[in-house]
Amino acid sequence: MIKIGLIGFGAIGRCVIETLPKALTEEYEVIGILTRKAADNWVNNIPSYSDIDQLLAKQPDIIVECAGHHAVKEYGCKILEANISLVISSIGALADSVLYQQLKDSSTASKAKIYLPAGAIGGIDALVAAKLGGIHDVTYTMRKPPKAWQGSVAETVVDLNSLKQATVIFSGSAGEAATLYPKNTNVTATIALAGLGFDETKVELIADPNIIDNIHEISVSGETGYFTIVLKGKPSVYNPKTSALTAFSVTKCVADFGSSIII
């Protein structure tokens, strides 16, 4: 029996709960959800808590974070130190090098694992493999409809409501992108960690009024060759800032935790 805890119950958390039955062949139980407004039996008869210690007291085997950068910073090390494995969906938080090292140290000390889902992008396995052979350049381009950038710093760059054509709202490093756009660019951090790092990974973010899907493109060149991967992902029905594929990727990490064979 795998005991699973969740932090947050937004777009990703809701989808994870819905897809766990499809992903896990082992017996499992979702033993609790940490939320800001807790109430017993809040959803699907799953207890919810407002205090991380209450959730840890239920002794989950793995906890899925799907609440934002603040949750990784506030709870990540404590979870790992309790010898509980952790799935981090808000990977952009790891752009903070101090936090990254703290989480790594906590994992090493306790032997609990940190799982980083690929999220909305594909080709992470190829990128990790290419890194071993030597990579020269990694560029990531993200296109989303203007409404997906609402509530972000993009509103200070352009008038999202009046855009008539695709407009670059950011061009720079993965570290800068992950910091400036924490709710939109977790995949940026994933690519950086898998490849050249936050400083050397190039990122371009685009608001495009002529599309309805989220389009992700990663281009990699190195000693093993060159590849470009483009994914046109549907936005989550719960939150247009999140690609639908993201939550399924998070669920896969939970499935990997309990699987004998991992692909």
C-alpha positions as CSV (number, residue, x, y, z in Angstrom):
1,M,0.0,0.0,0.0
2,I,1.4,3.4,-1.1
3,K,0.4,6.3,1.1
4,I,0.2,9.5,-0.8
5,G,0.0,13.1,0.5
6,L,-0.7,16.3,-1.5
7,I,0.2,19.9,-1.0
8,G,-2.2,22.1,-2.8
9,F,-5.4,21.3,-4.6
10,G,-5.5,23.5,-7.7
11,A,-5.3,22.6,-11.3
12,I,-2.5,20.1,-10.9
13,G,-3.7,18.6,-7.6
14,R,-7.2,18.0,-8.9
15,C,-5.9,16.3,-12.0
16,V,-3.5,14.1,-10.0
17,I,-6.3,12.8,-7.8
18,E,-8.4,12.0,-10.9
19,T,-5.7,10.2,-12.8
20,L,-4.0,8.2,-10.0
21,P,-6.4,5.2,-10.6
22,K,-5.2,5.0,-14.2
23,A,-1.5,5.4,-13.4
24,L,-1.1,3.1,-10.3
25,T,-1.4,-0.6,-10.5
26,E,-0.4,-1.0,-6.9
27,E,-2.8,-0.4,-4.0
28,Y,-2.6,3.2,-2.7
29,E,-4.4,5.7,-0.5
30,V,-4.4,9.4,-0.6
31,I,-4.0,10.1,3.2
32,G,-4.3,13.8,3.2
33,I,-4.1,17.2,1.4
34,L,-2.4,20.3,2.9
35,T,-4.4,23.4,1.9
36,R,-4.7,26.9,3.2
37,K,-8.4,26.4,4.1
38,A,-8.6,22.9,5.5
39,A,-11.8,21.0,6.3
40,D,-12.1,17.2,7.0
41,N,-13.5,15.2,4.1
42,W,-13.1,18.2,1.9
43,V,-12.8,16.3,-1.4
44,N,-13.5,12.6,-2.2
45,N,-13.5,11.9,1.5
46,I,-9.8,12.8,1.8
47,P,-8.9,14.7,5.0
48,S,-7.3,18.1,4.5
49,Y,-5.0,19.9,6.8
50,S,-3.6,23.4,7.3
51,D,-0.5,22.3,9.2
52,I,2.3,20.3,7.5
53,D,2.9,18.4,10.8
54,Q,-0.6,17.0,10.6
55,L,0.1,15.6,7.2
56,L,3.5,14.2,8.2
57,A,1.9,12.5,11.2
58,K,-0.1,10.4,8.7
59,Q,3.3,9.0,7.6
60,P,2.9,9.2,3.8
61,D,5.4,7.4,1.7
62,I,5.5,10.2,-0.9
63,I,4.1,13.8,-1.0
64,V,3.2,15.6,-4.2
65,E,3.8,19.4,-4.1
66,C,1.5,21.2,-6.4
67,A,1.1,24.6,-4.6
68,G,3.8,26.9,-5.9
69,H,7.4,28.0,-5.2
70,H,6.5,29.0,-1.6
71,A,5.5,25.5,-0.7
72,V,8.8,24.0,-1.9
73,K,10.7,26.6,0.2
74,E,8.5,26.2,3.3
75,Y,8.0,22.4,3.4
76,G,10.5,20.7,1.1
77,C,13.4,20.1,3.4
78,K,11.1,19.1,6.3
79,I,9.4,16.5,4.2
80,L,12.7,15.0,3.0
81,E,14.1,15.1,6.6
82,A,11.1,13.0,7.6
83,N,12.3,10.3,5.1
84,I,9.3,11.0,2.8
85,S,10.0,11.2,-0.9
86,L,8.8,14.4,-2.6
87,V,7.5,15.2,-6.1
88,I,8.1,18.8,-6.9
89,S,5.9,20.3,-9.6
90,S,7.0,23.9,-8.9
91,I,10.5,23.2,-10.3
92,G,11.1,26.8,-10.9
93,A,11.7,27.2,-7.2
94,L,15.0,25.3,-7.7
95,A,16.4,28.4,-9.6
96,D,17.3,29.4,-6.0
97,S,20.7,27.8,-5.7
98,V,20.6,27.9,-1.9
99,L,17.3,26.1,-1.7
100,Y,18.4,23.6,-4.4
101,Q,21.4,22.6,-2.3
102,Q,19.4,22.4,0.9
103,L,16.9,20.0,-0.7
104,K,19.7,17.9,-2.2
105,D,21.5,17.7,1.2
106,S,18.2,16.8,3.0
107,S,17.6,14.0,0.4
108,T,21.1,12.7,0.7
109,A,20.9,12.6,4.5
110,S,17.5,10.8,4.7
111,K,17.7,8.7,1.5
112,A,14.3,10.1,0.5
113,K,14.0,10.8,-3.2
114,I,13.2,14.0,-5.0
115,Y,11.2,13.5,-8.2
116,L,11.1,16.2,-10.9
117,P,8.4,15.6,-13.5
118,A,9.1,16.6,-17.1
119,G,5.9,18.7,-17.1
120,A,4.6,20.1,-20.3
121,I,7.7,19.4,-22.4
122,G,9.1,16.2,-24.0
123,G,12.6,15.2,-24.8
124,I,14.0,15.5,-21.3
125,D,15.4,12.0,-21.5
126,A,17.2,12.9,-24.7
127,L,18.6,16.1,-23.2
128,V,19.9,14.3,-20.1
129,A,21.6,11.7,-22.3
130,A,23.0,14.3,-24.7
131,K,24.5,16.1,-21.7
132,L,26.7,13.1,-21.0
133,G,28.1,13.4,-24.5
134,G,28.5,17.1,-24.3
135,I,26.0,19.8,-25.3
136,H,26.8,23.3,-26.7
137,D,23.5,25.1,-26.8
138,V,20.0,24.7,-25.3
139,T,17.2,27.1,-26.3
140,Y,13.6,26.9,-25.1
141,T,10.8,28.9,-26.6
142,M,7.3,29.1,-25.0
143,R,4.3,30.5,-26.8
144,K,1.0,31.0,-25.0
145,P,-2.2,33.0,-25.6
146,P,-2.2,36.4,-23.9
147,K,-4.8,35.3,-21.3
148,A,-2.3,32.7,-20.1
149,W,0.2,35.5,-19.2
150,Q,-2.4,37.5,-17.2
151,G,-1.4,38.1,-13.6
152,S,2.3,37.9,-14.5
153,V,5.0,40.5,-15.0
154,A,4.1,40.4,-18.7
155,E,1.3,42.9,-17.9
156,T,4.0,45.4,-17.3
157,V,5.7,44.7,-20.6
158,V,2.8,44.8,-23.1
159,D,-1.0,45.4,-23.1
160,L,-2.1,41.7,-23.3
161,N,-5.7,42.7,-24.0
162,S,-4.8,44.6,-27.2
163,L,-2.2,42.4,-28.8
164,K,-2.6,41.8,-32.5
165,Q,0.5,39.8,-33.2
166,A,2.9,37.5,-31.5
167,T,5.1,39.5,-29.1
168,V,8.2,38.5,-27.2
169,I,7.7,39.3,-23.6
170,F,10.9,37.9,-22.3
171,S,14.3,36.9,-23.7
172,G,17.1,35.9,-21.4
173,S,18.4,33.0,-19.2
174,A,16.4,30.2,-17.7
175,G,17.2,31.5,-14.2
176,E,15.7,34.9,-15.0
177,A,12.6,33.4,-16.6
178,A,11.9,31.0,-13.7
179,T,12.2,33.9,-11.2
180,L,10.1,36.4,-13.2
181,Y,7.4,34.0,-14.3
182,P,7.1,31.5,-11.5
183,K,3.6,30.3,-12.5
184,N,4.3,29.9,-16.2
185,T,7.8,28.5,-16.5
186,N,8.4,25.5,-14.3
187,V,9.4,23.6,-17.5
188,T,12.1,26.2,-18.0
189,A,13.7,25.1,-14.8
190,T,13.3,21.4,-15.7
191,I,15.2,22.0,-19.0
192,A,17.9,24.0,-17.2
193,L,18.5,21.3,-14.6
194,A,18.6,18.6,-17.2
195,G,21.0,20.5,-19.5
196,L,23.3,23.5,-19.3
197,G,22.0,25.0,-16.1
198,F,20.1,28.2,-15.3
199,D,22.6,30.6,-16.5
200,E,23.5,29.1,-19.9
201,T,20.0,27.9,-21.0
202,K,18.4,30.4,-23.3
203,V,14.7,31.2,-23.0
204,E,12.2,33.2,-25.1
205,L,8.6,33.7,-23.9
206,I,6.0,34.8,-26.4
207,A,2.4,36.1,-26.0
208,D,0.6,35.1,-29.2
209,P,-3.1,36.2,-29.8
210,N,-3.3,33.9,-32.8
211,I,-3.0,30.6,-30.9
212,I,-5.2,28.8,-28.4
213,D,-2.8,26.1,-27.3
214,N,0.5,26.3,-25.3
215,I,3.4,25.7,-27.7
216,H,6.7,24.5,-26.3
217,E,9.9,24.2,-28.4
218,I,13.3,23.0,-27.2
219,S,16.3,23.0,-29.5
220,V,19.5,21.2,-28.4
221,S,22.9,21.0,-30.2
222,G,26.0,19.0,-29.0
223,E,28.5,16.3,-29.6
224,T,25.8,13.7,-30.1
225,G,23.9,15.7,-32.7
226,Y,21.1,18.2,-32.9
227,F,17.4,17.9,-32.1
228,T,14.3,20.1,-31.9
229,I,11.1,19.1,-30.2
230,V,7.8,21.0,-30.5
231,L,4.8,20.2,-28.4
232,K,1.5,21.9,-28.9
233,G,-0.3,21.3,-25.6
234,K,-3.8,22.0,-24.6
235,P,-4.1,24.2,-21.5
236,S,-5.5,22.7,-18.3
237,V,-9.3,23.0,-18.0
238,Y,-8.7,24.2,-14.4
239,N,-6.0,26.8,-15.2
240,P,-5.0,28.2,-18.6
241,K,-1.5,29.0,-17.2
242,T,-0.9,25.3,-16.9
243,S,-0.6,22.8,-19.7
244,A,-2.8,19.8,-19.4
245,L,0.1,17.4,-19.8
246,T,1.8,18.8,-16.7
247,A,-0.4,17.1,-14.2
248,F,-0.2,13.8,-16.0
249,S,3.6,14.0,-15.8
250,V,3.3,14.6,-12.0
251,T,1.1,11.6,-11.7
252,K,3.6,9.5,-13.6
253,C,6.3,10.4,-10.9
254,V,4.0,8.9,-8.3
255,A,3.5,5.8,-10.4
256,D,7.3,5.5,-10.8
257,F,7.7,5.5,-7.0
258,G,5.7,2.3,-6.7
259,S,6.7,0.6,-9.9
260,S,9.2,-2.3,-10.4
261,I,9.8,-1.3,-14.0
262,I,10.2,2.4,-14.9
263,I,10.2,3.9,-18.4
